[in-house]
């Protein structure tokens, strides 16, 4: 997560979050992310046009894409709703972390998730991981920080084993805070 400020102020509309596929990404994964954002946070989704690979964010020495540069570019685009979530299968990182599952603007408007390191033997497990990371990153957009509760989706996961051990839900406190912050949006 990072604390970049959103560049475009918009008012909340009926659709709460734009989903933006970036590069070649499994359309079913995007649909599952959308369904979980609706089911767990009540955010209606608007699927946007697929964007090409963000070559401007490619880090040749690491053979990865800088998530912060992608988020910054997405946050500068005009949007119709308050939140925006990029979904990609590219391997993403930050300058200080060797890889990330996702990255967000803490309390901002834009986040990015990658399915690259979420693969599993069964497709269902990979889709569940994508839903968990997406909900976690949108939680950061709502201003939630990492939770100390080990059975909360806002708890930090450094690998897929830790991610798999988390439920597909927030703890009672994070659930309350996410709902309160959604109600308080401008």
Rosetta constraint file for C-alpha pairs under 8 A:
AtomPair CA 1 CA 102 HARMONIC 7.94 0.50
AtomPair CA 1 CA 103 HARMONIC 4.79 0.50
AtomPair CA 1 CA 104 HARMONIC 4.38 0.50
AtomPair CA 1 CA 105 HARMONIC 5.69 0.50
AtomPair CA 1 CA 106 HARMONIC 5.98 0.50
AtomPair CA 1 CA 137 HARMONIC 7.78 0.50
AtomPair CA 1 CA 140 HARMONIC 7.12 0.50
AtomPair CA 2 CA 68 HARMONIC 7.95 0.50
AtomPair CA 2 CA 103 HARMONIC 7.31 0.50
AtomPair CA 2 CA 104 HARMONIC 5.94 0.50
AtomPair CA 2 CA 105 HARMONIC 4.84 0.50
AtomPair CA 2 CA 106 HARMONIC 5.68 0.50
AtomPair CA 3 CA 105 HARMONIC 5.07 0.50
AtomPair CA 3 CA 106 HARMONIC 5.05 0.50
AtomPair CA 3 CA 107 HARMONIC 7.34 0.50
AtomPair CA 3 CA 108 HARMONIC 7.33 0.50
AtomPair CA 4 CA 72 HARMONIC 7.87 0.50
AtomPair CA 4 CA 105 HARMONIC 5.43 0.50
AtomPair CA 4 CA 106 HARMONIC 7.36 0.50
AtomPair CA 4 CA 108 HARMONIC 6.92 0.50
AtomPair CA 5 CA 105 HARMONIC 7.04 0.50
AtomPair CA 5 CA 107 HARMONIC 7.97 0.50
AtomPair CA 5 CA 108 HARMONIC 5.71 0.50
AtomPair CA 5 CA 109 HARMONIC 7.96 0.50
AtomPair CA 6 CA 75 HARMONIC 6.15 0.50
AtomPair CA 6 CA 76 HARMONIC 7.86 0.50
AtomPair CA 6 CA 105 HARMONIC 7.83 0.50
AtomPair CA 6 CA 108 HARMONIC 5.30 0.50
AtomPair CA 6 CA 109 HARMONIC 5.59 0.50
AtomPair CA 6 CA 110 HARMONIC 7.35 0.50
AtomPair CA 7 CA 75 HARMONIC 6.08 0.50
AtomPair CA 7 CA 76 HARMONIC 5.68 0.50
AtomPair CA 8 CA 75 HARMONIC 7.02 0.50
AtomPair CA 8 CA 76 HARMONIC 6.50 0.50
AtomPair CA 8 CA 77 HARMONIC 7.62 0.50
AtomPair CA 8 CA 78 HARMONIC 6.66 0.50
AtomPair CA 8 CA 79 HARMONIC 7.64 0.50
AtomPair CA 9 CA 82 HARMONIC 7.82 0.50
AtomPair CA 10 CA 79 HARMONIC 7.47 0.50
AtomPair CA 10 CA 80 HARMONIC 7.05 0.50
AtomPair CA 10 CA 81 HARMONIC 6.48 0.50
AtomPair CA 10 CA 82 HARMONIC 5.87 0.50
AtomPair CA 11 CA 81 HARMONIC 6.79 0.50
AtomPair CA 11 CA 82 HARMONIC 6.34 0.50
AtomPair CA 11 CA 186 HARMONIC 6.17 0.50
AtomPair CA 12 CA 16 HARMONIC 6.82 0.50
AtomPair CA 12 CA 81 HARMONIC 5.77 0.50
AtomPair CA 12 CA 82 HARMONIC 5.40 0.50
AtomPair CA 12 CA 185 HARMONIC 7.02 0.50
AtomPair CA 12 CA 186 HARMONIC 6.50 0.50
AtomPair CA 13 CA 80 HARMONIC 7.58 0.50
AtomPair CA 13 CA 81 HARMONIC 5.75 0.50
AtomPair CA 13 CA 82 HARMONIC 7.48 0.50
AtomPair CA 14 CA 44 HARMONIC 7.01 0.50
AtomPair CA 15 CA 43 HARMONIC 6.88 0.50
AtomPair CA 15 CA 44 HARMONIC 4.61 0.50
AtomPair CA 15 CA 45 HARMONIC 5.49 0.50
AtomPair CA 15 CA 46 HARMONIC 6.24 0.50
AtomPair CA 15 CA 81 HARMONIC 6.39 0.50
AtomPair CA 16 CA 43 HARMONIC 4.89 0.50
AtomPair CA 16 CA 44 HARMONIC 5.00 0.50
AtomPair CA 16 CA 45 HARMONIC 5.97 0.50
AtomPair CA 16 CA 46 HARMONIC 7.80 0.50
AtomPair CA 16 CA 81 HARMONIC 5.75 0.50
AtomPair CA 16 CA 82 HARMONIC 6.23 0.50
AtomPair CA 16 CA 83 HARMONIC 6.35 0.50
AtomPair CA 17 CA 43 HARMONIC 6.41 0.50
AtomPair CA 17 CA 44 HARMONIC 6.38 0.50
AtomPair CA 17 CA 45 HARMONIC 4.96 0.50
AtomPair CA 17 CA 46 HARMONIC 6.26 0.50
AtomPair CA 17 CA 81 HARMONIC 6.02 0.50
AtomPair CA 17 CA 82 HARMONIC 6.46 0.50
AtomPair CA 17 CA 83 HARMONIC 4.55 0.50
AtomPair CA 17 CA 84 HARMONIC 5.26 0.50
AtomPair CA 17 CA 85 HARMONIC 7.04 0.50
AtomPair CA 18 CA 45 HARMONIC 5.66 0.50
AtomPair CA 18 CA 46 HARMONIC 4.70 0.50
AtomPair CA 18 CA 47 HARMONIC 5.87 0.50
AtomPair CA 18 CA 48 HARMONIC 6.45 0.50
AtomPair CA 18 CA 81 HARMONIC 6.86 0.50
AtomPair CA 18 CA 83 HARMONIC 6.31 0.50
AtomPair CA 18 CA 84 HARMONIC 4.63 0.50
AtomPair CA 18 CA 85 HARMONIC 6.11 0.50
AtomPair CA 19 CA 30 HARMONIC 7.63 0.50
AtomPair CA 19 CA 34 HARMONIC 7.50 0.50
AtomPair CA 19 CA 45 HARMONIC 6.65 0.50
AtomPair CA 19 CA 46 HARMONIC 6.05 0.50
AtomPair CA 19 CA 47 HARMONIC 4.90 0.50
AtomPair CA 19 CA 48 HARMONIC 5.90 0.50
AtomPair CA 19 CA 84 HARMONIC 6.10 0.50
AtomPair CA 19 CA 85 HARMONIC 5.00 0.50
AtomPair CA 19 CA 86 HARMONIC 5.91 0.50
AtomPair CA 19 CA 87 HARMONIC 7.06 0.50
AtomPair CA 20 CA 47 HARMONIC 6.33 0.50
AtomPair CA 20 CA 48 HARMONIC 5.12 0.50
AtomPair CA 20 CA 49 HARMONIC 6.54 0.50
AtomPair CA 20 CA 50 HARMONIC 6.13 0.50
AtomPair CA 20 CA 51 HARMONIC 7.19 0.50
AtomPair CA 20 CA 84 HARMONIC 7.42 0.50
AtomPair CA 20 CA 85 HARMONIC 6.10 0.50
AtomPair CA 20 CA 86 HARMONIC 4.59 0.50
AtomPair CA 20 CA 87 HARMONIC 5.98 0.50
AtomPair CA 21 CA 25 HARMONIC 6.40 0.50
AtomPair CA 21 CA 30 HARMONIC 7.37 0.50
AtomPair CA 21 CA 48 HARMONIC 7.30 0.50
AtomPair CA 21 CA 49 HARMONIC 7.08 0.50
AtomPair CA 21 CA 50 HARMONIC 4.75 0.50
AtomPair CA 21 CA 51 HARMONIC 6.28 0.50
AtomPair CA 21 CA 86 HARMONIC 5.86 0.50
AtomPair CA 21 CA 87 HARMONIC 4.87 0.50
AtomPair CA 21 CA 88 HARMONIC 5.94 0.50
AtomPair CA 22 CA 50 HARMONIC 5.58 0.50
AtomPair CA 22 CA 51 HARMONIC 4.71 0.50
AtomPair CA 22 CA 52 HARMONIC 5.83 0.50
AtomPair CA 22 CA 53 HARMONIC 6.10 0.50
AtomPair CA 22 CA 54 HARMONIC 7.85 0.50
AtomPair CA 22 CA 86 HARMONIC 6.51 0.50
AtomPair CA 22 CA 87 HARMONIC 5.90 0.50
AtomPair CA 22 CA 88 HARMONIC 4.88 0.50
AtomPair CA 22 CA 89 HARMONIC 7.75 0.50
AtomPair CA 23 CA 50 HARMONIC 6.79 0.50
AtomPair CA 23 CA 51 HARMONIC 6.00 0.50
AtomPair CA 23 CA 52 HARMONIC 4.84 0.50
AtomPair CA 23 CA 53 HARMONIC 4.73 0.50
AtomPair CA 23 CA 88 HARMONIC 6.28 0.50
AtomPair CA 23 CA 89 HARMONIC 7.29 0.50
AtomPair CA 23 CA 90 HARMONIC 7.61 0.50
AtomPair CA 24 CA 88 HARMONIC 7.11 0.50
AtomPair CA 24 CA 89 HARMONIC 6.69 0.50
AtomPair CA 25 CA 29 HARMONIC 7.68 0.50
AtomPair CA 25 CA 30 HARMONIC 7.78 0.50
AtomPair CA 25 CA 87 HARMONIC 7.32 0.50
AtomPair CA 25 CA 88 HARMONIC 5.55 0.50
AtomPair CA 25 CA 89 HARMONIC 5.39 0.50
AtomPair CA 26 CA 30 HARMONIC 6.68 0.50
AtomPair CA 26 CA 89 HARMONIC 7.92 0.50
AtomPair CA 27 CA 31 HARMONIC 6.26 0.50
AtomPair CA 28 CA 32 HARMONIC 6.12 0.50
AtomPair CA 29 CA 33 HARMONIC 6.18 0.50
AtomPair CA 29 CA 127 HARMONIC 5.76 0.50
AtomPair CA 29 CA 130 HARMONIC 7.00 0.50
AtomPair CA 30 CA 34 HARMONIC 6.20 0.50
AtomPair CA 30 CA 87 HARMONIC 7.03 0.50
AtomPair CA 31 CA 35 HARMONIC 6.19 0.50
AtomPair CA 32 CA 36 HARMONIC 6.21 0.50
AtomPair CA 32 CA 127 HARMONIC 6.87 0.50
AtomPair CA 32 CA 131 HARMONIC 6.67 0.50
AtomPair CA 33 CA 37 HARMONIC 6.21 0.50
AtomPair CA 33 CA 130 HARMONIC 6.69 0.50
AtomPair CA 33 CA 131 HARMONIC 4.89 0.50
AtomPair CA 33 CA 134 HARMONIC 6.60 0.50
AtomPair CA 34 CA 38 HARMONIC 6.32 0.50
AtomPair CA 34 CA 44 HARMONIC 7.82 0.50
AtomPair CA 34 CA 45 HARMONIC 6.01 0.50
AtomPair CA 35 CA 39 HARMONIC 6.06 0.50
AtomPair CA 36 CA 40 HARMONIC 5.76 0.50
AtomPair CA 36 CA 41 HARMONIC 7.78 0.50
AtomPair CA 36 CA 131 HARMONIC 6.25 0.50
AtomPair CA 36 CA 135 HARMONIC 7.55 0.50
AtomPair CA 37 CA 41 HARMONIC 5.43 0.50
AtomPair CA 37 CA 42 HARMONIC 6.51 0.50
AtomPair CA 37 CA 43 HARMONIC 5.61 0.50
AtomPair CA 37 CA 44 HARMONIC 7.43 0.50
AtomPair CA 37 CA 45 HARMONIC 7.72 0.50
AtomPair CA 37 CA 131 HARMONIC 7.96 0.50
AtomPair CA 37 CA 134 HARMONIC 7.81 0.50
AtomPair CA 37 CA 135 HARMONIC 6.46 0.50
AtomPair CA 38 CA 42 HARMONIC 4.38 0.50
AtomPair CA 38 CA 43 HARMONIC 4.61 0.50
AtomPair CA 38 CA 44 HARMONIC 5.51 0.50
AtomPair CA 38 CA 45 HARMONIC 7.25 0.50
AtomPair CA 39 CA 43 HARMONIC 7.81 0.50
AtomPair CA 40 CA 169 HARMONIC 7.38 0.50
AtomPair CA 41 CA 178 HARMONIC 7.62 0.50
AtomPair CA 41 CA 179 HARMONIC 7.25 0.50
AtomPair CA 54 CA 58 HARMONIC 6.98 0.50
AtomPair CA 54 CA 65 HARMONIC 7.72 0.50
AtomPair CA 54 CA 70 HARMONIC 6.84 0.50
AtomPair CA 56 CA 69 HARMONIC 7.88 0.50
AtomPair CA 57 CA 65 HARMONIC 5.23 0.50
AtomPair CA 57 CA 66 HARMONIC 5.12 0.50
AtomPair CA 57 CA 67 HARMONIC 7.47 0.50
AtomPair CA 57 CA 69 HARMONIC 5.66 0.50
AtomPair CA 57 CA 70 HARMONIC 6.38 0.50
AtomPair CA 58 CA 63 HARMONIC 7.04 0.50
AtomPair CA 58 CA 64 HARMONIC 5.91 0.50
AtomPair CA 58 CA 65 HARMONIC 4.42 0.50
AtomPair CA 58 CA 66 HARMONIC 6.34 0.50
AtomPair CA 59 CA 63 HARMONIC 5.67 0.50
AtomPair CA 59 CA 64 HARMONIC 5.47 0.50
AtomPair CA 59 CA 65 HARMONIC 5.73 0.50
AtomPair CA 59 CA 66 HARMONIC 6.70 0.50
AtomPair CA 60 CA 64 HARMONIC 6.99 0.50
AtomPair CA 64 CA 90 HARMONIC 7.46 0.50
AtomPair CA 64 CA 91 HARMONIC 5.31 0.50
AtomPair CA 64 CA 92 HARMONIC 5.47 0.50
AtomPair CA 64 CA 93 HARMONIC 6.52 0.50
AtomPair CA 65 CA 90 HARMONIC 7.11 0.50
AtomPair CA 65 CA 91 HARMONIC 6.24 0.50
AtomPair CA 65 CA 92 HARMONIC 4.71 0.50
AtomPair CA 65 CA 93 HARMONIC 6.16 0.50
AtomPair CA 66 CA 70 HARMONIC 6.69 0.50
AtomPair CA 66 CA 92 HARMONIC 5.84 0.50
AtomPair CA 66 CA 93 HARMONIC 5.27 0.50
AtomPair CA 66 CA 94 HARMONIC 5.38 0.50
AtomPair CA 66 CA 95 HARMONIC 7.09 0.50
AtomPair CA 67 CA 71 HARMONIC 6.16 0.50
AtomPair CA 67 CA 92 HARMONIC 5.56 0.50
AtomPair CA 67 CA 93 HARMONIC 5.67 0.50
AtomPair CA 67 CA 94 HARMONIC 5.85 0.50
AtomPair CA 67 CA 102 HARMONIC 7.85 0.50
AtomPair CA 67 CA 103 HARMONIC 6.57 0.50
AtomPair CA 67 CA 112 HARMONIC 6.93 0.50
AtomPair CA 68 CA 72 HARMONIC 6.09 0.50
AtomPair CA 68 CA 94 HARMONIC 6.43 0.50
AtomPair CA 68 CA 103 HARMONIC 7.42 0.50
AtomPair CA 69 CA 73 HARMONIC 6.22 0.50
AtomPair CA 70 CA 74 HARMONIC 6.18 0.50
AtomPair CA 70 CA 112 HARMONIC 7.72 0.50
AtomPair CA 71 CA 75 HARMONIC 5.99 0.50
AtomPair CA 71 CA 86 HARMONIC 7.94 0.50
AtomPair CA 71 CA 104 HARMONIC 7.60 0.50
AtomPair CA 71 CA 110 HARMONIC 6.16 0.50
AtomPair CA 71 CA 111 HARMONIC 6.13 0.50
AtomPair CA 71 CA 112 HARMONIC 6.44 0.50
AtomPair CA 72 CA 76 HARMONIC 6.45 0.50
AtomPair CA 73 CA 77 HARMONIC 6.91 0.50
AtomPair CA 74 CA 84 HARMONIC 7.83 0.50
AtomPair CA 74 CA 86 HARMONIC 7.87 0.50
AtomPair CA 74 CA 110 HARMONIC 7.01 0.50
AtomPair CA 75 CA 84 HARMONIC 7.74 0.50
AtomPair CA 75 CA 109 HARMONIC 7.02 0.50
AtomPair CA 75 CA 110 HARMONIC 5.75 0.50
AtomPair CA 79 CA 84 HARMONIC 7.98 0.50
AtomPair CA 82 CA 109 HARMONIC 6.26 0.50
AtomPair CA 83 CA 109 HARMONIC 4.64 0.50
AtomPair CA 83 CA 110 HARMONIC 5.94 0.50
AtomPair CA 83 CA 141 HARMONIC 7.83 0.50
AtomPair CA 84 CA 109 HARMONIC 6.08 0.50
AtomPair CA 84 CA 110 HARMONIC 4.80 0.50
AtomPair CA 84 CA 111 HARMONIC 6.45 0.50
AtomPair CA 85 CA 110 HARMONIC 5.82 0.50
AtomPair CA 85 CA 111 HARMONIC 4.87 0.50
AtomPair CA 85 CA 112 HARMONIC 5.52 0.50
AtomPair CA 85 CA 113 HARMONIC 7.47 0.50
AtomPair CA 85 CA 138 HARMONIC 7.87 0.50
AtomPair CA 86 CA 110 HARMONIC 7.86 0.50
AtomPair CA 86 CA 111 HARMONIC 6.26 0.50
AtomPair CA 86 CA 112 HARMONIC 4.52 0.50
AtomPair CA 86 CA 113 HARMONIC 6.25 0.50
AtomPair CA 87 CA 112 HARMONIC 5.97 0.50
AtomPair CA 87 CA 113 HARMONIC 5.11 0.50
AtomPair CA 87 CA 114 HARMONIC 5.91 0.50
AtomPair CA 87 CA 115 HARMONIC 7.68 0.50
AtomPair CA 88 CA 112 HARMONIC 7.72 0.50
AtomPair CA 88 CA 113 HARMONIC 6.36 0.50
AtomPair CA 88 CA 114 HARMONIC 4.82 0.50
AtomPair CA 88 CA 115 HARMONIC 6.34 0.50
AtomPair CA 88 CA 116 HARMONIC 7.71 0.50
AtomPair CA 89 CA 114 HARMONIC 5.16 0.50
AtomPair CA 89 CA 115 HARMONIC 4.81 0.50
AtomPair CA 89 CA 116 HARMONIC 4.74 0.50
AtomPair CA 90 CA 114 HARMONIC 6.22 0.50
AtomPair CA 90 CA 115 HARMONIC 7.40 0.50
AtomPair CA 90 CA 116 HARMONIC 5.75 0.50
AtomPair CA 91 CA 99 HARMONIC 7.35 0.50
AtomPair CA 91 CA 114 HARMONIC 6.70 0.50
AtomPair CA 91 CA 116 HARMONIC 5.43 0.50
AtomPair CA 91 CA 117 HARMONIC 7.31 0.50
AtomPair CA 92 CA 99 HARMONIC 5.82 0.50
AtomPair CA 92 CA 100 HARMONIC 5.97 0.50
AtomPair CA 92 CA 101 HARMONIC 7.31 0.50
AtomPair CA 92 CA 102 HARMONIC 7.77 0.50
AtomPair CA 92 CA 114 HARMONIC 6.77 0.50
AtomPair CA 93 CA 97 HARMONIC 5.97 0.50
AtomPair CA 93 CA 98 HARMONIC 5.70 0.50
AtomPair CA 93 CA 99 HARMONIC 4.12 0.50
AtomPair CA 93 CA 100 HARMONIC 5.12 0.50
AtomPair CA 94 CA 98 HARMONIC 6.91 0.50
AtomPair CA 94 CA 99 HARMONIC 6.81 0.50
AtomPair CA 94 CA 100 HARMONIC 7.20 0.50
AtomPair CA 100 CA 114 HARMONIC 7.97 0.50
AtomPair CA 101 CA 113 HARMONIC 5.95 0.50
AtomPair CA 101 CA 114 HARMONIC 5.55 0.50
AtomPair CA 101 CA 115 HARMONIC 7.25 0.50
AtomPair CA 101 CA 116 HARMONIC 7.88 0.50
AtomPair CA 101 CA 117 HARMONIC 6.89 0.50
AtomPair CA 101 CA 118 HARMONIC 7.70 0.50
AtomPair CA 101 CA 133 HARMONIC 6.80 0.50
AtomPair CA 102 CA 111 HARMONIC 7.38 0.50
AtomPair CA 102 CA 112 HARMONIC 5.43 0.50
AtomPair CA 102 CA 113 HARMONIC 4.03 0.50
AtomPair CA 102 CA 114 HARMONIC 5.99 0.50
AtomPair CA 102 CA 133 HARMONIC 6.53 0.50
AtomPair CA 102 CA 134 HARMONIC 7.54 0.50
AtomPair CA 102 CA 137 HARMONIC 6.52 0.50
AtomPair CA 103 CA 111 HARMONIC 5.68 0.50
AtomPair CA 103 CA 112 HARMONIC 5.36 0.50
AtomPair CA 103 CA 113 HARMONIC 6.51 0.50
AtomPair CA 103 CA 137 HARMONIC 6.40 0.50
AtomPair CA 104 CA 108 HARMONIC 7.67 0.50
AtomPair CA 104 CA 110 HARMONIC 6.20 0.50
AtomPair CA 104 CA 111 HARMONIC 4.13 0.50
AtomPair CA 104 CA 112 HARMONIC 6.40 0.50
AtomPair CA 104 CA 137 HARMONIC 5.66 0.50
AtomPair CA 104 CA 138 HARMONIC 7.42 0.50
AtomPair CA 104 CA 140 HARMONIC 6.22 0.50
AtomPair CA 104 CA 141 HARMONIC 6.32 0.50
AtomPair CA 105 CA 109 HARMONIC 6.57 0.50
AtomPair CA 105 CA 110 HARMONIC 5.95 0.50
AtomPair CA 105 CA 111 HARMONIC 6.26 0.50
AtomPair CA 105 CA 140 HARMONIC 6.92 0.50
AtomPair CA 105 CA 141 HARMONIC 5.87 0.50
AtomPair CA 106 CA 140 HARMONIC 4.99 0.50
AtomPair CA 106 CA 141 HARMONIC 5.12 0.50
AtomPair CA 106 CA 142 HARMONIC 7.23 0.50
AtomPair CA 106 CA 143 HARMONIC 5.38 0.50
AtomPair CA 106 CA 144 HARMONIC 7.44 0.50
AtomPair CA 106 CA 145 HARMONIC 7.69 0.50
AtomPair CA 107 CA 140 HARMONIC 6.26 0.50
AtomPair CA 107 CA 141 HARMONIC 4.52 0.50
AtomPair CA 107 CA 142 HARMONIC 5.20 0.50
AtomPair CA 107 CA 143 HARMONIC 4.04 0.50
AtomPair CA 107 CA 144 HARMONIC 7.58 0.50
AtomPair CA 108 CA 141 HARMONIC 5.14 0.50
AtomPair CA 108 CA 142 HARMONIC 7.35 0.50
AtomPair CA 108 CA 143 HARMONIC 7.60 0.50
AtomPair CA 109 CA 141 HARMONIC 5.96 0.50
AtomPair CA 110 CA 141 HARMONIC 6.99 0.50
AtomPair CA 111 CA 137 HARMONIC 6.35 0.50
AtomPair CA 111 CA 138 HARMONIC 6.97 0.50
AtomPair CA 111 CA 141 HARMONIC 7.26 0.50
AtomPair CA 112 CA 137 HARMONIC 7.63 0.50
AtomPair CA 113 CA 130 HARMONIC 7.76 0.50
AtomPair CA 113 CA 133 HARMONIC 6.82 0.50
AtomPair CA 113 CA 134 HARMONIC 6.31 0.50
AtomPair CA 113 CA 137 HARMONIC 7.64 0.50
AtomPair CA 114 CA 118 HARMONIC 7.84 0.50
AtomPair CA 114 CA 130 HARMONIC 7.70 0.50
AtomPair CA 115 CA 119 HARMONIC 6.95 0.50
AtomPair CA 115 CA 126 HARMONIC 7.74 0.50
AtomPair CA 115 CA 130 HARMONIC 6.16 0.50
AtomPair CA 117 CA 160 HARMONIC 7.97 0.50
AtomPair CA 118 CA 126 HARMONIC 5.48 0.50
AtomPair CA 118 CA 129 HARMONIC 6.15 0.50
AtomPair CA 118 CA 130 HARMONIC 6.90 0.50
AtomPair CA 118 CA 160 HARMONIC 6.84 0.50
AtomPair CA 119 CA 123 HARMONIC 7.61 0.50
AtomPair CA 119 CA 125 HARMONIC 7.82 0.50
AtomPair CA 119 CA 126 HARMONIC 5.05 0.50
AtomPair CA 120 CA 125 HARMONIC 6.02 0.50
AtomPair CA 120 CA 126 HARMONIC 5.30 0.50
AtomPair CA 121 CA 125 HARMONIC 7.67 0.50
AtomPair CA 122 CA 126 HARMONIC 6.82 0.50
AtomPair CA 123 CA 127 HARMONIC 6.20 0.50
AtomPair CA 124 CA 128 HARMONIC 6.16 0.50
AtomPair CA 125 CA 129 HARMONIC 6.19 0.50
AtomPair CA 126 CA 130 HARMONIC 6.31 0.50
AtomPair CA 127 CA 131 HARMONIC 6.27 0.50
AtomPair CA 128 CA 132 HARMONIC 6.21 0.50
AtomPair CA 128 CA 168 HARMONIC 7.92 0.50
AtomPair CA 129 CA 133 HARMONIC 6.19 0.50
AtomPair CA 129 CA 160 HARMONIC 7.98 0.50
AtomPair CA 129 CA 163 HARMONIC 7.11 0.50
AtomPair CA 129 CA 164 HARMONIC 7.14 0.50
AtomPair CA 130 CA 134 HARMONIC 6.09 0.50
AtomPair CA 131 CA 135 HARMONIC 6.15 0.50
AtomPair CA 131 CA 168 HARMONIC 7.88 0.50
AtomPair CA 132 CA 136 HARMONIC 6.07 0.50
AtomPair CA 132 CA 153 HARMONIC 6.92 0.50
AtomPair CA 132 CA 163 HARMONIC 7.79 0.50
AtomPair CA 132 CA 168 HARMONIC 5.95 0.50
AtomPair CA 133 CA 137 HARMONIC 6.11 0.50
AtomPair CA 134 CA 138 HARMONIC 6.14 0.50
AtomPair CA 135 CA 139 HARMONIC 6.04 0.50
AtomPair CA 135 CA 153 HARMONIC 7.75 0.50
AtomPair CA 136 CA 140 HARMONIC 6.61 0.50
AtomPair CA 136 CA 153 HARMONIC 6.10 0.50
AtomPair CA 136 CA 154 HARMONIC 5.52 0.50
AtomPair CA 137 CA 141 HARMONIC 6.53 0.50
AtomPair CA 138 CA 142 HARMONIC 6.34 0.50
AtomPair CA 139 CA 143 HARMONIC 6.59 0.50
AtomPair CA 139 CA 144 HARMONIC 5.41 0.50
AtomPair CA 139 CA 145 HARMONIC 7.83 0.50
AtomPair CA 139 CA 154 HARMONIC 7.16 0.50
AtomPair CA 139 CA 178 HARMONIC 6.73 0.50
AtomPair CA 140 CA 144 HARMONIC 4.75 0.50
AtomPair CA 140 CA 145 HARMONIC 6.03 0.50
AtomPair CA 142 CA 178 HARMONIC 6.29 0.50
AtomPair CA 142 CA 181 HARMONIC 6.23 0.50
AtomPair CA 142 CA 182 HARMONIC 7.15 0.50
AtomPair CA 143 CA 181 HARMONIC 7.89 0.50
AtomPair CA 144 CA 154 HARMONIC 7.63 0.50
AtomPair CA 144 CA 174 HARMONIC 7.22 0.50
AtomPair CA 144 CA 177 HARMONIC 7.61 0.50
AtomPair CA 144 CA 178 HARMONIC 7.32 0.50
AtomPair CA 145 CA 154 HARMONIC 7.16 0.50
AtomPair CA 146 CA 154 HARMONIC 5.17 0.50
AtomPair CA 146 CA 155 HARMONIC 5.16 0.50
AtomPair CA 146 CA 156 HARMONIC 5.83 0.50
AtomPair CA 147 CA 152 HARMONIC 6.84 0.50
AtomPair CA 147 CA 154 HARMONIC 5.18 0.50
AtomPair CA 147 CA 155 HARMONIC 4.65 0.50
AtomPair CA 147 CA 156 HARMONIC 7.32 0.50
AtomPair CA 147 CA 174 HARMONIC 7.78 0.50
AtomPair CA 148 CA 155 HARMONIC 6.20 0.50
AtomPair CA 149 CA 155 HARMONIC 6.39 0.50
AtomPair CA 149 CA 171 HARMONIC 7.23 0.50
AtomPair CA 150 CA 155 HARMONIC 5.91 0.50
AtomPair CA 150 CA 166 HARMONIC 7.45 0.50
AtomPair CA 151 CA 155 HARMONIC 7.32 0.50
AtomPair CA 151 CA 165 HARMONIC 7.91 0.50
AtomPair CA 151 CA 166 HARMONIC 5.58 0.50
AtomPair CA 151 CA 167 HARMONIC 6.38 0.50
AtomPair CA 151 CA 170 HARMONIC 7.92 0.50
AtomPair CA 151 CA 171 HARMONIC 6.88 0.50
AtomPair CA 152 CA 166 HARMONIC 6.37 0.50
AtomPair CA 152 CA 167 HARMONIC 6.62 0.50
AtomPair CA 152 CA 169 HARMONIC 6.46 0.50
AtomPair CA 152 CA 170 HARMONIC 4.77 0.50
AtomPair CA 152 CA 171 HARMONIC 4.77 0.50
AtomPair CA 152 CA 174 HARMONIC 7.91 0.50
AtomPair CA 153 CA 166 HARMONIC 5.90 0.50
AtomPair CA 153 CA 167 HARMONIC 6.26 0.50
AtomPair CA 153 CA 168 HARMONIC 6.38 0.50
AtomPair CA 153 CA 169 HARMONIC 5.57 0.50
AtomPair CA 153 CA 170 HARMONIC 4.98 0.50
AtomPair CA 153 CA 171 HARMONIC 7.29 0.50
AtomPair CA 154 CA 170 HARMONIC 6.50 0.50
AtomPair CA 154 CA 174 HARMONIC 7.52 0.50
AtomPair CA 157 CA 162 HARMONIC 5.29 0.50
AtomPair CA 157 CA 163 HARMONIC 5.36 0.50
AtomPair CA 158 CA 162 HARMONIC 6.71 0.50
AtomPair CA 158 CA 163 HARMONIC 7.72 0.50
AtomPair CA 159 CA 163 HARMONIC 6.38 0.50
AtomPair CA 160 CA 164 HARMONIC 5.90 0.50
AtomPair CA 161 CA 165 HARMONIC 6.42 0.50
AtomPair CA 162 CA 166 HARMONIC 6.77 0.50
AtomPair CA 169 CA 175 HARMONIC 8.00 0.50
AtomPair CA 170 CA 174 HARMONIC 5.54 0.50
AtomPair CA 170 CA 175 HARMONIC 5.29 0.50
AtomPair CA 171 CA 175 HARMONIC 5.97 0.50
AtomPair CA 172 CA 176 HARMONIC 6.13 0.50
AtomPair CA 173 CA 177 HARMONIC 6.16 0.50
AtomPair CA 174 CA 178 HARMONIC 5.92 0.50
AtomPair CA 175 CA 179 HARMONIC 6.23 0.50
AtomPair CA 176 CA 180 HARMONIC 6.13 0.50
AtomPair CA 177 CA 181 HARMONIC 6.00 0.50
AtomPair CA 178 CA 182 HARMONIC 6.14 0.50
AtomPair CA 179 CA 183 HARMONIC 6.25 0.50
AtomPair CA 180 CA 184 HARMONIC 6.23 0.50
AtomPair CA 181 CA 185 HARMONIC 6.37 0.50
